[in-house]
């Protein structure tokens, strides 16, 4: 289960094929996301971007070892 799935209340069985990558993350349950208040949507987007940046940084530094 992706972290965003948990935040959006998406069950692993409903999340789609994980090999779908970006599209699976962004569109696995668009209606659930759109039903959230605007400020919650913005906070979720911010948190997801921060997590992605952290993981990219972590991967980049892992490759240097």
N, C-alpha and C positions, 0 to 999 in steps of 0.2 A: 504494500500500500504506500502510495506517495504521501508526503507530509501534507500537501494541499488537499488530498482526498480526505484525510482525517478532519482537517479544518472545515471542509465543505460537507462533511457527513456522508461521504461516498463509500459504500461498501466495496471491498476489493473485487467482488464478483461483478460489480457494475462499472468498474473503472476502465474496462476495455483492455486491449492488448498492450502490455507495457512496452512492446517494441515499437509502438506508434510514436514514442518520444514526445516531442514538443506538442504535437496536436493532441495527444492523449492527456497531457498535463493541462493544457489550456481549454480543451473542449469536452472533457469527460462528463461534466454536468453543468453546462452553461446556464440552465434555468435556475439551479441552486445558487450559483454565484450571483446571478442577476437579481435574485430575490433578497439578497442581503442589502442592508442599508448602505448608501454610498460611502459613508465613513468607514464601514467595516470592509467594503470592497477595496478601498484605497489602502487600508492598513494591511490587508492580506497581500495585495500586490507588492507593497513595500517589503513585507517580511519574506515573500518568495524571492524577490530580487536580491535582498541581502543574503539569503541562504545560497542562492545560485552563485553570487559573487564569492562567498566564503568557500564553497566547494571548488570553484574554479581556481582560486588562490591556493587552496590546499593541494589540489591535483598538480598545479604548476610547480609547487615546492617539493612535492613527492618525487616528481620526475628529475629534479636536480640532485637527489641523493644518490 
